[in-house]
Amino acid sequence: MNTLKLLILLSACFLVSCAPINNNDQANNLGDNVMHHDAHTYSNVEEIRTDHLHLELEVNFENNTVYGVARHEMGEHNTDTAIFDIKELEIKKVTLGKGKEESTDFVIGNNNELLGQSLKVKIKPDTKYINIYYQTTDKTEALDWLEPELTAGKKHPYMYTQGQAILTRSWIPLQDTPMNRITYSADVKVPSDLIAVMSASNPKKKNNTGEYHFEMKQKIPAYLIALAVGDMTYTPFSDNCGVYSEPELADACAYEFVDLPKMIETAENMYGEYRWDQYDIVMLPYSFPFGGMENPRLTFANPTILAGDRSMVSVIAHELAHSWSGNLVTNATWNDFWLNEGFTVYFENRIMEEIYGKETADILAIIEYQDLEVALEDIENGDHPEDTQLKLQLDHRNPDDGMTDIAYVKGAFFLRTLEHLVGRDKFDAFLTSYFDEHAFETITTEDFVKYLDSHLLEPNNIAFDANEWIYQPGVPDNCIKISSKRLDNMKTVAQALNNGEDVFNNALKDVERGDYITQEWMTFIRSLSNSTSPEQMKKIDEQLKFSSEANPAIKSAWFQLAIQTGYQDIRPEMQAYLNLVGRRWYIEGIYQELRDSKHQGDLVWAKEVFAGAQKNYHFVSKSTIEDVLYSEN
């Protein structure tokens, strides 16, 4: 038994007056946060804040538990209580001091299904160090523990974390709000045949002890603290960038991300110095719920972006762009989420334009706008039509509700429209100063609007109604329009097929799937009528092999159309896909189509598939699909 485990076990023996007290009178709930600007935290960051966090962690794959000590170094304060966020954590004890520690009283508030619990710690006005001894539980939502068969190598287990938006509190007791930026360090113990990497300085190879030290010297919000543990190797691309992956994926990663150094150089040329020293990628297993996550210094990525033709590398351009928008300048609350994502989608597209050309960048933007149109219709017909505004109202809701194409794509088209209005040179100068003047800070929508008025619109005598974009539903009429001849061509072919023409002897004669990029095929599929016969669907599939050989992005679109048309021959391929892929965006649409299908048995089949596949999904995706299939709404 190592020292950390022994300390935690012994600490339980000494807890008498310092035991956790479930005091209903003092427990927090949503209503307790009236004084806070961020309604998604219990923490009293306006009175006392963590400056630096040091973690001592042991990752135990035998019982899927992380044993930890979270050592908070606090800033100056004048309060007798420090409040932290926790969710489904077992708190062993809390001490004050460094070196010579003394136990202190703490109170755990009532559990809220969304926010978890408050951890109120009794302190003194001169308290600088607060040490929280804890362990995770089987209900910890941020952690994904994978058996070897769910990895590429099939030999070793794997574990990773996903903290955005408010899940970091489920594996670390801390002040879980983007309002407070902190530095952190960590000492992590893992099995000796595995390696640990974090959103911090990282080792390049395994050692014999399984003990690793990490430093993040730049201040970041809590949701960007991340950890991955598995059998990984490192492939460098330059002195300051590379990719961690399972050995089996190393060659595919090396091919797909070869342009990474060029992306970094391009981004720096646009908006200033990259301020995080190192930029690496870690390729996680398929269960990861997103295409990518912008954890600083170490982007977490899903293997679905390994398309084999570099057609999905915009995901990496997006996560790299977050090094400026989101990580460097961060939304102060989750109501301001578009400040992270709208800016990043805009910046991502600029990177893609510079490296791959305007035609490719426009294609990507149009695909995004297609997604936005679908999102607008869904949201306008849903329970919260106000969610089509950029500035959100999520105070009593899950912040994940704001992670839609509104924040990403409407936000990006807002910026594209501004650029078109004022000119690219002026707009680039504005964004460069915006990133520079707000570096390592959090910002609200209202702060941005003031900065926009004073630094871009007023100096250039530009009349532009930003409020219409930010505080009104839908997309304003002045939104910039983008077109693509290549995508128009795919729409024409699809329309010909819809009209009953024999496209297989003309437009699609001798065409192979590799003749067009992913986004062209997605446009083709999206343009096909949902009244296409199963026989026609099968004919298309036999020629282009969408069900069997296409990349995950194309398969997701194809399976959704297959459900609409009643093309059920591909159920085995669809089930295999849903068992493998945990990326929420790709699978949610499929389950939604199965739920809404008019074809007999689709919903029953969807629930049967999900029952077997859910063990392969992270909590984020699993909970989303549960809502899709079982929510009364």
ZALO-424641 format. One line per 2 residues: number of its first residue (from 1); their letters; for each residue y, x, z of C-alpha. Coordinates in steps of 0.2 Angstrom, whole numbers, plus 5000, padded with zeros to 4 digits. Layout:
<atoms>
NUM = A = Y X Z; ...
</atoms>
This chain:
<atoms>
1 = MN = 5000 5000 5000; 5017 5007 4995
3 = TL = 5032 5009 5006; 5041 4994 4999
5 = KL = 5027 4982 5002; 5024 4988 5019
7 = LI = 5043 4986 5024; 5042 4968 5017
9 = LL = 5026 4964 5027; 5032 4972 5043
11 = SA = 5049 4963 5042; 5041 4946 5043
13 = CF = 5034 4951 5060; 5052 4954 5067
15 = LV = 5060 4938 5061; 5064 4927 5076
17 = SC = 5082 4923 5077; 5085 4929 5059
19 = AP = 5072 4918 5051; 5078 4907 5037
21 = IN = 5084 4890 5043; 5084 4875 5032
23 = NN = 5099 4867 5039; 5103 4851 5030
25 = DQ = 5121 4851 5036; 5125 4868 5029
27 = AN = 5115 4867 5013; 5125 4867 4997
29 = NL = 5124 4855 4982; 5134 4853 4967
31 = GD = 5148 4845 4977; 5151 4860 4987
33 = NV = 5158 4870 4972; 5174 4860 4971
35 = MH = 5184 4876 4976; 5175 4887 4963
37 = HD = 5180 4888 4945; 5161 4890 4940
39 = AH = 5152 4875 4946; 5135 4883 4942
41 = TY = 5135 4895 4957; 5135 4893 4976
43 = SN = 5142 4910 4979; 5159 4912 4987
45 = VE = 5165 4925 4975; 5183 4920 4978
47 = EI = 5181 4927 4996; 5169 4941 4994
49 = RT = 5161 4949 4979; 5147 4962 4975
51 = DH = 5154 4978 4968; 5137 4987 4965
53 = LH = 5119 4981 4966; 5104 4993 4969
55 = LE = 5087 4986 4967; 5071 4992 4974
57 = LE = 5057 4984 4964; 5038 4984 4963
59 = VN = 5030 4975 4949; 5013 4969 4953
61 = FE = 5002 4962 4939; 4987 4958 4951
63 = NN = 4996 4943 4958; 5011 4942 4946
65 = TV = 5024 4945 4959; 5039 4956 4960
67 = YG = 5043 4963 4978; 5060 4968 4980
69 = VA = 5075 4973 4990; 5092 4969 4983
71 = RH = 5105 4980 4991; 5123 4973 4988
73 = EM = 5138 4984 4990; 5152 4972 4994
75 = GE = 5171 4974 4990; 5185 4972 5002
77 = HN = 5185 4955 5011; 5190 4945 5026
79 = TD = 5176 4933 5029; 5161 4930 5041
81 = TA = 5149 4923 5027; 5143 4930 5011
83 = IF = 5134 4917 5000; 5122 4921 4986
85 = DI = 5112 4911 4974; 5093 4910 4975
87 = KE = 5080 4899 4966; 5061 4899 4971
89 = LE = 5062 4916 4980; 5054 4920 4996
91 = IK = 5067 4928 5007; 5059 4940 5020
93 = KV = 5074 4946 5029; 5092 4951 5027
95 = TL = 5100 4966 5035; 5117 4974 5036
97 = GK = 5122 4992 5034; 5116 5008 5024
99 = GK = 5103 5019 5031; 5103 5012 5049
101 = EE = 5101 4993 5045; 5102 4979 5057
103 = ST = 5095 4961 5055; 5107 4947 5053
105 = DF = 5106 4928 5053; 5105 4919 5036
107 = VI = 5104 4901 5031; 5095 4894 5016
109 = GN = 5102 4878 5009; 5094 4863 5002
111 = NN = 5085 4865 4985; 5094 4858 4970
113 = EL = 5082 4857 4955; 5095 4865 4943
115 = LG = 5105 4877 4954; 5092 4882 4967
117 = QS = 5098 4886 4984; 5112 4894 4993
119 = LK = 5108 4909 5004; 5122 4911 5017
121 = VK = 5122 4927 5026; 5132 4930 5042
123 = IK = 5142 4946 5041; 5157 4955 5049
125 = PD = 5174 4958 5042; 5170 4976 5039
127 = TK = 5152 4973 5032; 5150 4983 5016
129 = YI = 5131 4983 5013; 5120 4968 5013
131 = NI = 5101 4970 5010; 5090 4956 5005
133 = YY = 5071 4958 5006; 5062 4946 4995
135 = QT = 5048 4942 4983; 5046 4931 4968
137 = TD = 5034 4916 4968; 5024 4907 4955
139 = KT = 5039 4896 4952; 5051 4910 4947
141 = EA = 5058 4904 4930; 5065 4920 4923
143 = LD = 5049 4930 4923; 5036 4929 4909
145 = WL = 5019 4936 4914; 5008 4939 4899
147 = EP = 4989 4942 4899; 4984 4956 4887
149 = EL = 4978 4944 4873; 4996 4938 4871
151 = TA = 5002 4955 4866; 5001 4964 4850
153 = GK = 4989 4977 4857; 4978 4965 4867
155 = KH = 4974 4979 4880; 4988 4978 4893
157 = PY = 4998 4965 4902; 5016 4962 4899
159 = MY = 5031 4956 4909; 5049 4953 4904
161 = TQ = 5064 4943 4911; 5076 4931 4904
163 = GQ = 5092 4928 4914; 5104 4918 4903
165 = AI = 5111 4907 4909; 5107 4905 4927
167 = LT = 5089 4911 4929; 5093 4928 4936
169 = RS = 5094 4920 4953; 5076 4916 4952
171 = WI = 5071 4935 4952; 5085 4943 4961
173 = PL = 5096 4936 4975; 5114 4938 4970
175 = QD = 5130 4930 4965; 5124 4922 4949
177 = TP = 5141 4919 4940; 5148 4927 4925
179 = MN = 5165 4927 4934; 5159 4943 4944
181 = RI = 5155 4959 4935; 5145 4972 4944
183 = TY = 5137 4989 4941; 5119 4991 4946
185 = SA = 5105 5003 4948; 5087 5001 4951
187 = DV = 5071 5010 4956; 5056 5001 4949
189 = KV = 5037 5004 4952; 5025 4998 4939
191 = PS = 5007 5002 4935; 5005 5020 4928
193 = DL = 4998 5015 4911; 5014 5005 4908
195 = IA = 5033 5009 4906; 5048 4999 4913
197 = VM = 5064 4997 4903; 5080 4989 4909
199 = SA = 5097 4984 4902; 5103 5001 4908
201 = SN = 5099 5020 4905; 5081 5021 4900
203 = PK = 5067 5033 4899; 5060 5037 4882
205 = KK = 5042 5039 4887; 5030 5035 4901
207 = NN = 5027 5046 4916; 5012 5048 4927
209 = TG = 5019 5040 4942; 5024 5023 4935
211 = EY = 5041 5026 4945; 5057 5024 4935
213 = HF = 5076 5025 4939; 5089 5015 4930
215 = EM = 5108 5016 4930; 5121 5003 4923
217 = KQ = 5138 5011 4926; 5148 4998 4916
219 = KI = 5151 4982 4924; 5141 4967 4918
221 = PA = 5138 4949 4923; 5122 4945 4932
223 = YL = 5114 4936 4917; 5113 4952 4908
225 = IA = 5102 4961 4921; 5085 4962 4912
227 = LA = 5068 4971 4914; 5053 4973 4903
229 = VG = 5036 4981 4908; 5022 4985 4896
231 = DM = 5013 4997 4885; 5028 5003 4874
233 = TY = 5032 5018 4863; 5050 5023 4858
235 = TP = 5055 5026 4839; 5072 5034 4838
237 = FS = 5084 5031 4823; 5098 5042 4829
239 = DN = 5105 5051 4845; 5111 5034 4852
241 = CG = 5099 5021 4845; 5081 5017 4843
243 = VY = 5068 5004 4847; 5054 5001 4860
245 = SE = 5039 4992 4855; 5020 4991 4857
247 = PE = 5012 5005 4847; 5005 4992 4835
249 = LA = 5022 4986 4830; 5031 5003 4829
251 = DA = 5030 5005 4810; 5036 4988 4806
253 = CA = 5051 4990 4818; 5055 5007 4810
255 = YE = 5055 4999 4793; 5065 4983 4798
257 = FV = 5079 4991 4808; 5082 5007 4798
259 = DL = 5100 5002 4795; 5104 5001 4814
261 = PK = 5114 5017 4815; 5124 5010 4800
263 = MI = 5127 4994 4809; 5134 5003 4824
265 = ET = 5146 5013 4814; 5151 4998 4804
267 = AE = 5155 4988 4820; 5165 5003 4828
269 = NM = 5175 5005 4812; 5180 4986 4813
271 = YG = 5184 4984 4832; 5184 5000 4841
273 = EY = 5172 5011 4851; 5155 5006 4856
275 = RW = 5157 5007 4875; 5139 5006 4881
277 = DQ = 5133 5024 4877; 5116 5019 4870
279 = YD = 5110 5005 4859; 5092 5001 4859
281 = IV = 5080 4987 4855; 5064 4982 4864
283 = ML = 5052 4971 4854; 5045 4959 4865
285 = PY = 5029 4948 4863; 5030 4932 4853
287 = SF = 5033 4921 4869; 5051 4927 4871
289 = PF = 5061 4911 4869; 5075 4918 4858
291 = GG = 5077 4928 4842; 5087 4941 4852
293 = ME = 5096 4943 4869; 5111 4954 4870
295 = NP = 5106 4963 4886; 5118 4978 4886
297 = RL = 5111 4995 4880; 5094 4986 4877
299 = TF = 5093 4971 4865; 5078 4960 4869
301 = AN = 5070 4954 4852; 5056 4943 4846
303 = PT = 5044 4949 4833; 5048 4934 4822
305 = IL = 5063 4944 4815; 5050 4956 4808
307 = AG = 5051 4947 4791; 5045 4962 4781
309 = DR = 5060 4961 4769; 5074 4964 4782
311 = SM = 5080 4947 4778; 5081 4943 4797
313 = VS = 5091 4958 4803; 5106 4948 4805
315 = VI = 5099 4944 4822; 5101 4962 4827
317 = AH = 5118 4962 4819; 5122 4948 4831
319 = EL = 5115 4956 4847; 5125 4972 4842
321 = AH = 5141 4962 4840; 5138 4955 4858
323 = SW = 5142 4973 4864; 5160 4968 4860
325 = SG = 5160 4949 4861; 5151 4942 4876
327 = NL = 5146 4959 4885; 5163 4967 4884
329 = VT = 5173 4951 4885; 5163 4938 4894
331 = NA = 5165 4919 4896; 5171 4916 4914
333 = TW = 5161 4900 4915; 5147 4892 4905
335 = ND = 5160 4879 4899; 5168 4893 4889
337 = FW = 5151 4898 4881; 5159 4898 4864
339 = LN = 5169 4913 4868; 5153 4923 4868
341 = EG = 5144 4916 4854; 5157 4910 4841
343 = FT = 5165 4927 4841; 5148 4935 4840
345 = VY = 5142 4925 4825; 5159 4929 4816
347 = FE = 5157 4947 4820; 5139 4947 4815
349 = NR = 5143 4940 4798; 5156 4954 4795
351 = IM = 5144 4967 4799; 5131 4960 4787
353 = EE = 5145 4958 4773; 5150 4977 4775
355 = IY = 5132 4983 4774; 5123 4970 4763
357 = GK = 5138 4963 4753; 5148 4947 4753
359 = ET = 5135 4937 4743; 5122 4940 4757
361 = AD = 5134 4936 4771; 5140 4920 4762
363 = IL = 5122 4915 4761; 5119 4918 4779
365 = AI = 5135 4908 4784; 5130 4893 4773
367 = IE = 5113 4892 4781; 5122 4892 4798
369 = YQ = 5133 4878 4792; 5118 4868 4787
371 = DL = 5111 4870 4805; 5128 4865 4812
373 = EV = 5128 4849 4801; 5111 4844 4809
375 = AL = 5117 4848 4826; 5133 4838 4824
377 = ED = 5123 4823 4819; 5111 4825 4833
379 = IE = 5124 4827 4846; 5135 4813 4840
381 = NG = 5121 4801 4841; 5115 4808 4858
383 = DH = 5120 4806 4876; 5134 4818 4876
385 = PE = 5144 4816 4860; 5158 4826 4868
387 = DT = 5147 4842 4866; 5154 4844 4848
389 = QL = 5169 4851 4856; 5170 4870 4858
391 = KL = 5176 4869 4876; 5162 4861 4886
393 = QL = 5160 4850 4901; 5144 4855 4909
395 = DH = 5149 4855 4927; 5135 4844 4933
397 = RN = 5123 4848 4919; 5111 4863 4914
399 = PD = 5122 4876 4905; 5108 4878 4893
401 = DG = 5114 4861 4886; 5129 4871 4878
403 = MT = 5118 4883 4869; 5119 4874 4852
405 = DI = 5126 4877 4835; 5143 4870 4841
407 = AY = 5146 4886 4851; 5139 4898 4838
409 = VK = 5143 4891 4821; 5158 4879 4824
411 = GA = 5165 4894 4835; 5162 4906 4820
413 = FF = 5170 4894 4807; 5185 4892 4819
415 = LR = 5188 4911 4818; 5184 4912 4799
417 = TL = 5197 4898 4796; 5210 4908 4806
419 = EH = 5206 4924 4796; 5208 4915 4780
421 = LV = 5225 4908 4786; 5232 4924 4792
423 = GR = 5223 4937 4782; 5209 4949 4786
425 = DK = 5220 4964 4791; 5231 4954 4803
427 = FD = 5215 4945 4810; 5206 4962 4813
429 = AF = 5221 4969 4822; 5221 4954 4833
431 = LT = 5203 4955 4837; 5203 4973 4841
433 = SY = 5218 4971 4853; 5209 4956 4861
435 = FD = 5193 4966 4864; 5203 4981 4870
437 = EH = 5215 4972 4882; 5201 4961 4890
439 = AF = 5187 4974 4890; 5175 4972 4905
441 = ET = 5184 4956 4910; 5179 4938 4910
443 = IT = 5190 4925 4901; 5192 4906 4900
445 = TE = 5196 4896 4884; 5213 4893 4891
447 = DF = 5216 4912 4893; 5211 4914 4875
449 = VK = 5222 4901 4868; 5237 4908 4876
451 = YL = 5233 4925 4869; 5230 4918 4852
453 = DS = 5247 4910 4852; 5256 4925 4859
455 = HL = 5248 4939 4849; 5243 4931 4832
457 = LE = 5251 4913 4828; 5268 4915 4835
459 = PN = 5272 4933 4829; 5266 4928 4812
461 = NI = 5275 4911 4812; 5258 4902 4809
463 = AF = 5256 4884 4812; 5238 4881 4817
465 = DA = 5231 4867 4829; 5219 4877 4839
467 = NE = 5217 4862 4851; 5210 4851 4837
469 = WI = 5196 4864 4835; 5193 4867 4854
471 = YQ = 5196 4851 4863; 5192 4838 4849
473 = PG = 5174 4833 4843; 5167 4837 4826
475 = VP = 5174 4850 4813; 5192 4849 4807
477 = DN = 5196 4845 4789; 5205 4863 4787
479 = CI = 5188 4872 4790; 5185 4885 4777
481 = KI = 5172 4881 4763; 5159 4894 4758
483 = SS = 5148 4893 4742; 5134 4902 4735
485 = KR = 5127 4901 4717; 5110 4908 4723
487 = LD = 5108 4894 4736; 5115 4881 4723
489 = NM = 5101 4886 4711; 5088 4883 4724
491 = KT = 5095 4866 4728; 5095 4862 4709
493 = VA = 5076 4867 4708; 5072 4856 4723
495 = QA = 5082 4841 4716; 5073 4843 4700
497 = LN = 5057 4841 4709; 5064 4827 4719
499 = NG = 5067 4818 4702; 5049 4820 4697
501 = ED = 5052 4835 4684; 5037 4846 4681
503 = VF = 5046 4862 4689; 5029 4871 4690
505 = NN = 5029 4873 4672; 5048 4878 4671
507 = AL = 5059 4883 4686; 5044 4888 4697
509 = KD = 5033 4894 4684; 5026 4911 4689
511 = VE = 5038 4912 4704; 5031 4920 4719
513 = RG = 5038 4919 4737; 5044 4937 4737
515 = DY = 5055 4934 4722; 5068 4926 4734
517 = IT = 5074 4930 4751; 5071 4919 4767
519 = QE = 5087 4910 4766; 5085 4904 4748
521 = WM = 5068 4897 4752; 5074 4888 4768
523 = TF = 5088 4880 4757; 5074 4875 4744
525 = IR = 5064 4867 4758; 5078 4858 4766
527 = SL = 5083 4851 4749; 5066 4843 4746
529 = SN = 5065 4825 4749; 5055 4819 4764
531 = ST = 5047 4806 4752; 5039 4821 4743
533 = SP = 5021 4816 4741; 5007 4826 4751
535 = EQ = 5000 4830 4734; 5016 4838 4728
537 = MK = 5018 4847 4745; 5000 4854 4743
539 = KI = 5004 4860 4725; 5020 4869 4731
541 = DE = 5010 4877 4746; 4996 4883 4735
543 = QL = 5008 4892 4724; 5021 4899 4737
545 = KF = 5009 4900 4752; 5022 4894 4764
547 = SS = 5009 4888 4777; 4998 4903 4777
549 = EA = 5008 4919 4773; 5027 4915 4774
551 = NP = 5037 4923 4789; 5040 4912 4804
553 = AI = 5058 4906 4799; 5051 4899 4783
555 = KS = 5036 4892 4791; 5046 4883 4804
557 = AW = 5056 4874 4790; 5041 4870 4780
559 = FQ = 5031 4863 4794; 5045 4851 4799
561 = LA = 5046 4845 4781; 5027 4843 4781
563 = IQ = 5027 4832 4796; 5041 4821 4787
565 = TG = 5030 4819 4771; 5014 4816 4780
567 = YQ = 5006 4833 4773; 4993 4835 4787
569 = DI = 4982 4847 4778; 4991 4861 4786
571 = RP = 4988 4856 4804; 4977 4871 4807
573 = EM = 4990 4883 4802; 5004 4873 4811
575 = QA = 4993 4874 4827; 4990 4892 4825
577 = YL = 5009 4895 4823; 5013 4884 4839
579 = NL = 5001 4894 4849; 5008 4910 4844
581 = VG = 5027 4908 4842; 5037 4904 4858
583 = RR = 5054 4906 4850; 5063 4890 4855
585 = WY = 5073 4887 4840; 5058 4888 4828
587 = IE = 5046 4877 4838; 5058 4864 4845
589 = GI = 5062 4856 4828; 5043 4855 4824
591 = YQ = 5039 4846 4841; 5054 4835 4838
593 = EL = 5048 4830 4820; 5030 4826 4828
595 = RD = 5038 4816 4841; 5049 4806 4829
597 = SK = 5036 4805 4815; 5031 4788 4808
599 = HQ = 5014 4795 4803; 4999 4790 4814
601 = GD = 4993 4802 4827; 5007 4815 4826
603 = LV = 5014 4813 4843; 4997 4812 4851
605 = WA = 4992 4828 4842; 5008 4836 4847
607 = KE = 5005 4833 4865; 4987 4840 4863
609 = VF = 4993 4856 4855; 5007 4858 4868
611 = AG = 4994 4857 4882; 4985 4872 4875
613 = AQ = 5000 4882 4869; 5012 4880 4884
615 = KN = 5004 4895 4893; 5011 4905 4879
617 = YH = 5029 4900 4881; 5042 4906 4893
619 = FV = 5049 4894 4905; 5065 4891 4894
621 = SK = 5054 4885 4879; 5041 4876 4889
623 = ST = 5054 4866 4898; 5063 4862 4882
625 = IE = 5047 4856 4874; 5042 4846 4889
627 = DV = 5059 4836 4887; 5056 4834 4869
629 = LY = 5038 4826 4871; 5039 4818 4888
631 = SE = 5058 4813 4891; 5061 4795 4893
633 = N = 5076 4797 4882
</atoms>
